[in-house]
Amino acid sequence: MNLIEKVKQNIRLSFDEAVSLYDLDLFTLGELADERRKALHGKQTYFNINRHINPTNICKDVCKFCAYSASRKNPNPYAMSHDEILAITDDIVSRGIREVHIVSAHNPDTGLEWYLEVFSKIKAAHPQLHIKALTAAEVHFLAEEYGKSYDEIIDLMISNGVDSMPGGGAEIFDEKVRDYICKGKVTSAQWLEIHRKWHERGMKSNVTMLFGHVEERHHRIDHMMRIRDLQDATGGFNCFIPLVYQSENNFLNVKEYITAHEILKTMAISRIVLDNVPNLKAYWVTSTVNLALVAQEFGANDLDGTIEKESINSAAGAKSANGVNLEEFVALIKNSGFTPVERDSLYNTIKVW
């Protein structure tokens, strides 16, 4: 049986077969991924009304791809106060926003108690607001900094109001690539262990992949395979989010910027390979809104959300600093031939537009 027939019959692919998907032409891949998307979600495209808060950019790690943390490339260190964060959450709740997404740098001065207090203050003021917070990289940093186990950090997060974990910090799981782009950060095995522990408590999380820098195609497939294996064991991943590397203001100095053709191929392949992860997000922040809309035809069924303010990727050149207007977001999805579905953070439908 050839590769295309295997995909059409929903037969799970091996590593080598998944790598060879890249040899198919873009439109064949698009058709195969679109069939998978339709079987799962029809023509529905999900989004949520959310706000990102990035409390600090002071970081003890030096990842070569990062333009956000305070460094020679970004000499503007900052740390927000609890009052500043609470003022933002008061404002967004008053305007009907249902999720706050809190991730930032590894700042020893805004430590464990600082985070736990702000989570509990947000939850006390707005019990209905979903708190998505602390990547596995941040969990690892806090565990090391305070001499605690991952289990202890995770239990403290949950008891102080964190509802789900974002997928950041995964980057690329291949150890050699990871060692080159973010040496000293959470390892791939540690990242997966933290999410496994999160899932074992009945909690949901997302998972990302940063691509388009120094990795090769087989590294991306290896990354997807490790996700697929953990998802087989736990079922805890809501969504896979391939993040397109942003090239400005960092130390990787990638000369050849990834093409839209390669981005769409990777989107389609991830929809095919990750047969057990329900949602595929075209994160418009890193891919641009236009390409995210096209990605709906290549397997993606989620475009993230309105975001309002975004500091991490915009520091590296993404056009995402001020989010996108809700009415415009809905109109763009409709005009591209899909049905906009506003969801909550755990993919329950709130409203079909």
C-alpha positions as CSV (number, residue, x, y, z in Angstrom):
1,M,0.0,0.0,0.0
2,N,1.4,3.4,-0.9
3,L,1.8,6.3,1.4
4,I,-1.2,8.3,0.1
5,E,-3.5,5.2,0.5
6,K,-2.2,4.7,4.1
7,V,-3.1,8.3,5.0
8,K,-6.5,8.1,3.3
9,Q,-7.3,4.9,5.3
10,N,-6.1,6.5,8.6
11,I,-3.3,4.0,9.1
12,R,-0.7,5.4,11.5
13,L,2.6,6.3,9.9
14,S,6.1,5.3,10.9
15,F,8.9,7.9,11.4
16,D,10.3,7.2,7.9
17,E,6.9,7.4,6.3
18,A,6.2,10.7,8.0
19,V,9.5,12.1,6.8
20,S,8.6,11.1,3.3
21,L,5.3,13.1,3.4
22,Y,7.5,16.1,2.7
23,D,8.2,14.6,-0.8
24,L,4.5,14.9,-1.7
25,D,3.5,18.1,-3.5
26,L,1.8,20.8,-1.5
27,F,-1.7,20.4,-2.9
28,T,-1.7,16.6,-2.3
29,L,-0.7,17.2,1.3
30,G,-3.3,19.9,1.6
31,E,-6.1,17.6,0.4
32,L,-5.0,14.8,2.7
33,A,-4.8,17.1,5.7
34,D,-8.1,18.8,4.8
35,E,-9.9,15.4,4.8
36,R,-8.5,14.8,8.4
37,R,-9.6,18.3,9.4
38,K,-13.2,17.8,8.0
39,A,-13.5,14.4,9.7
40,L,-12.7,16.0,13.1
41,H,-14.2,19.5,12.8
42,G,-16.1,20.0,9.5
43,K,-15.7,23.6,8.3
44,Q,-15.5,25.0,11.9
45,T,-12.6,27.2,12.8
46,Y,-12.1,27.8,16.5
47,F,-10.9,30.9,18.3
48,N,-11.1,32.4,21.7
49,I,-11.2,35.9,23.1
50,N,-8.1,36.1,25.2
51,R,-5.4,38.4,26.5
52,H,-1.7,37.7,26.8
53,I,0.2,39.1,29.8
54,N,4.0,38.8,29.8
55,P,5.0,40.0,33.3
56,T,8.7,40.3,32.9
57,N,11.5,40.0,30.3
58,I,14.4,39.6,32.8
59,C,15.8,36.1,32.2
60,K,18.6,34.0,33.6
61,D,18.7,31.9,30.4
62,V,20.1,33.0,27.0
63,C,18.3,31.3,24.2
64,K,19.7,32.2,20.8
65,F,16.3,32.5,19.1
66,C,14.8,34.8,21.7
67,A,14.4,38.5,21.1
68,Y,12.1,39.1,24.1
69,S,14.4,38.7,27.1
70,A,16.4,41.7,28.2
71,S,19.8,41.5,26.5
72,R,22.2,43.4,24.2
73,K,19.5,43.0,21.5
74,N,16.7,44.2,23.8
75,P,18.1,46.6,26.4
76,N,14.8,47.4,28.0
77,P,14.3,45.2,31.1
78,Y,10.9,45.4,32.9
79,A,8.9,43.6,35.6
80,M,5.2,44.3,36.1
81,S,3.7,44.7,39.6
82,H,0.7,42.6,40.9
83,D,-1.4,45.8,40.8
84,E,-0.6,46.3,37.1
85,I,-1.5,42.8,36.3
86,L,-4.7,42.9,38.3
87,A,-5.7,46.2,36.6
88,I,-5.4,44.4,33.3
89,T,-7.5,41.4,34.4
90,D,-10.2,43.7,35.9
91,D,-10.4,45.5,32.5
92,I,-10.5,42.4,30.3
93,V,-13.2,40.7,32.4
94,S,-15.3,43.9,32.2
95,R,-15.1,43.5,28.4
96,G,-16.1,39.8,28.4
97,I,-12.7,38.3,27.9
98,R,-12.6,34.7,29.2
99,E,-8.9,33.7,29.2
100,V,-5.7,35.3,30.4
101,H,-2.5,33.7,29.1
102,I,0.5,34.5,31.5
103,V,4.0,33.5,30.4
104,S,7.3,35.3,30.6
105,A,11.0,35.1,31.2
106,H,12.9,33.2,33.9
107,N,13.4,36.0,36.4
108,P,14.8,35.0,39.8
109,D,13.4,38.2,41.3
110,T,9.7,37.6,40.3
111,G,9.8,34.2,41.9
112,L,7.5,31.4,43.0
113,E,5.6,33.2,45.7
114,W,5.2,36.2,43.3
115,Y,3.5,34.1,40.7
116,L,1.4,32.0,43.1
117,E,0.1,35.2,44.8
118,V,-0.9,36.9,41.5
119,F,-2.7,33.7,40.4
120,S,-4.7,33.5,43.6
121,K,-5.5,37.2,43.5
122,I,-6.8,36.9,39.9
123,K,-8.9,33.9,40.8
124,A,-10.3,35.5,44.0
125,A,-11.4,38.6,42.0
126,H,-12.5,36.7,38.9
127,P,-13.3,33.0,39.5
128,Q,-14.7,32.6,36.0
129,L,-11.5,33.8,34.3
130,H,-9.5,30.9,32.9
131,I,-5.8,31.2,33.8
132,K,-3.5,29.6,31.3
133,A,0.0,30.0,32.8
134,L,3.6,28.9,33.2
135,T,5.2,26.9,30.5
136,A,7.1,23.7,31.3
137,A,10.3,25.8,30.9
138,E,9.1,28.1,33.7
139,V,8.0,25.2,35.9
140,H,11.5,23.7,35.5
141,F,13.1,27.0,36.3
142,L,11.0,27.5,39.4
143,A,11.7,23.9,40.6
144,E,15.4,24.4,40.2
145,E,15.4,27.9,41.8
146,Y,13.5,26.8,44.9
147,G,14.7,23.3,45.3
148,K,11.3,21.8,44.7
149,S,10.1,18.8,42.7
150,Y,8.0,19.2,39.5
151,D,5.1,17.6,41.4
152,E,5.3,20.3,44.2
153,I,5.4,23.2,41.7
154,I,2.5,21.7,39.7
155,D,0.3,21.2,42.8
156,L,1.0,24.7,43.9
157,M,0.0,26.1,40.5
158,I,-3.3,24.1,40.6
159,S,-4.1,25.1,44.2
160,N,-3.5,28.7,43.4
161,G,-5.8,28.8,40.4
162,V,-4.0,27.8,37.3
163,D,-6.5,26.1,35.0
164,S,-4.3,24.9,32.1
165,M,-0.7,24.9,30.9
166,P,0.5,26.6,27.7
167,G,2.7,24.7,25.3
168,G,5.7,27.0,25.1
169,G,9.3,26.0,25.8
170,A,9.1,22.8,23.7
171,E,11.1,24.4,20.8
172,I,12.6,21.4,19.1
173,F,13.0,18.2,21.1
174,D,16.1,16.9,19.2
175,E,18.8,17.2,21.8
176,K,21.6,18.4,19.5
177,V,19.4,21.2,18.0
178,R,18.1,22.1,21.4
179,D,21.6,22.3,22.8
180,Y,22.5,24.7,20.1
181,I,19.5,27.0,20.3
182,C,18.6,27.0,24.0
183,K,21.4,25.3,26.0
184,G,20.7,25.3,29.8
185,K,16.9,25.5,29.4
186,V,14.5,22.6,30.3
187,T,15.5,19.5,28.4
188,S,13.2,17.7,26.0
189,A,12.8,14.8,28.5
190,Q,12.0,17.2,31.3
191,W,9.5,19.2,29.2
192,L,7.6,16.0,28.4
193,E,7.8,14.7,32.0
194,I,6.3,18.0,33.3
195,H,3.4,17.7,30.9
196,R,2.9,14.1,31.7
197,K,2.6,15.0,35.4
198,W,0.2,17.8,34.5
199,H,-2.0,15.4,32.5
200,E,-1.9,12.8,35.3
201,R,-3.8,15.2,37.4
202,G,-6.6,15.4,34.9
203,M,-5.4,18.8,33.6
204,K,-5.1,19.8,29.9
205,S,-2.2,21.5,28.1
206,N,-1.0,22.5,24.7
207,V,2.3,21.7,22.9
208,T,4.3,23.8,20.5
209,M,7.1,23.3,18.0
210,L,9.4,26.1,17.0
211,F,10.5,25.6,13.4
212,G,12.1,27.4,10.5
213,H,15.5,28.1,12.1
214,V,18.4,25.6,12.1
215,E,16.3,22.4,12.4
216,E,15.8,20.0,9.5
217,R,12.6,18.2,8.4
218,H,13.4,15.0,10.2
219,H,13.8,16.9,13.5
220,R,10.2,18.2,13.1
221,I,9.0,14.7,12.6
222,D,10.9,13.4,15.6
223,H,9.3,16.2,17.6
224,M,5.8,15.2,16.4
225,M,6.5,11.5,17.2
226,R,7.4,12.3,20.8
227,I,4.2,14.2,21.2
228,R,2.2,11.4,19.7
229,D,3.8,8.9,22.1
230,L,3.0,11.0,25.2
231,Q,-0.6,11.7,23.9
232,D,-1.1,7.9,23.5
233,A,-0.2,7.6,27.2
234,T,-2.1,10.5,28.7
235,G,-4.5,12.1,26.2
236,G,-3.8,15.4,27.8
237,F,-2.9,17.6,24.9
238,N,-5.7,19.8,23.6
239,C,-3.8,21.3,20.7
240,F,-0.6,21.3,18.7
241,I,0.9,24.7,17.8
242,P,3.6,24.9,15.2
243,L,5.3,28.2,15.8
244,V,7.2,29.9,12.9
245,Y,10.6,31.2,14.0
246,Q,10.8,35.0,14.0
247,S,14.1,36.2,12.6
248,E,14.7,39.7,14.0
249,N,16.7,40.9,17.0
250,N,18.2,37.6,18.1
251,F,21.4,35.6,18.0
252,L,20.6,32.7,15.7
253,N,21.3,34.8,12.5
254,V,19.3,32.5,10.3
255,K,19.9,33.8,6.7
256,E,17.3,31.8,4.8
257,Y,13.8,32.6,6.0
258,I,11.4,29.7,5.8
259,T,8.9,29.9,2.9
260,A,5.1,29.9,3.1
261,H,5.3,26.6,1.0
262,E,7.3,24.9,3.7
263,I,5.2,26.3,6.5
264,L,2.0,24.9,4.9
265,K,3.6,21.6,4.2
266,T,4.6,21.3,7.9
267,M,1.1,22.3,9.0
268,A,-0.5,19.6,6.8
269,I,2.0,16.9,7.8
270,S,1.4,17.7,11.5
271,R,-2.4,17.2,11.0
272,I,-1.7,13.8,9.4
273,V,1.0,12.6,11.8
274,L,-0.7,13.7,15.0
275,D,-3.7,11.5,14.7
276,N,-4.4,11.6,18.4
277,V,-4.2,15.4,19.1
278,P,-7.6,16.9,18.4
279,N,-6.7,20.4,17.4
280,L,-4.1,22.1,15.1
281,K,-3.5,25.8,15.7
282,A,-2.3,28.1,13.0
283,Y,-0.9,30.7,15.4
284,W,-1.4,33.9,13.4
285,V,1.1,35.7,15.6
286,T,4.0,33.9,14.1
287,S,2.6,32.9,10.7
288,T,0.8,36.2,9.9
289,V,-3.0,36.4,9.7
290,N,-3.1,35.8,6.0
291,L,-1.1,32.6,6.1
292,A,-3.0,31.4,9.1
293,L,-6.2,31.8,7.1
294,V,-4.7,29.7,4.2
295,A,-3.6,27.1,6.7
296,Q,-7.3,26.4,7.4
297,E,-7.2,24.5,4.0
298,F,-4.1,22.6,5.2
299,G,-5.4,21.0,8.3
300,A,-5.6,23.8,10.8
301,N,-8.9,24.3,12.7
302,D,-7.8,26.9,15.3
303,L,-6.4,30.4,14.9
304,D,-5.8,31.1,18.6
305,G,-7.6,34.4,19.5
306,T,-7.8,38.1,19.6
307,I,-4.7,38.3,22.0
308,E,-5.0,42.1,22.5
309,K,-1.3,42.5,23.5
310,E,1.7,40.3,22.7
311,S,5.3,41.0,23.6
312,I,7.4,37.9,23.0
313,N,7.0,37.2,19.3
314,S,6.5,40.9,18.3
315,A,10.0,41.6,19.8
316,A,11.4,39.3,17.1
317,G,9.5,41.0,14.2
318,A,6.0,39.5,14.4
319,K,3.2,42.0,13.7
320,S,1.2,41.0,16.8
321,A,1.9,43.6,19.4
322,N,-1.7,44.9,19.6
323,G,-3.7,41.8,18.7
324,V,-6.6,41.8,16.3
325,N,-10.1,43.2,16.5
326,L,-12.8,40.6,17.2
327,E,-15.2,41.7,14.4
328,E,-12.4,41.7,11.9
329,F,-11.2,38.3,13.1
330,V,-14.7,36.8,12.7
331,A,-15.1,38.4,9.2
332,L,-11.7,37.0,8.0
333,I,-12.7,33.5,9.0
334,K,-16.1,33.8,7.4
335,N,-14.7,35.3,4.2
336,S,-12.3,32.5,3.8
337,G,-15.2,30.0,3.7
338,F,-15.1,28.7,7.3
339,T,-17.5,28.9,10.2
340,P,-16.1,30.9,13.2
341,V,-16.6,29.2,16.5
342,E,-15.8,31.0,19.7
343,R,-14.5,28.5,22.2
344,D,-13.4,28.5,25.8
345,S,-9.9,27.5,26.7
346,L,-10.7,23.8,26.8
347,Y,-12.5,23.8,23.4
348,N,-16.1,23.9,24.6
349,T,-18.2,25.9,22.2
350,I,-19.4,29.3,23.4
351,K,-20.9,30.8,20.3
352,V,-21.1,29.9,16.6
353,W,-20.8,33.2,14.7
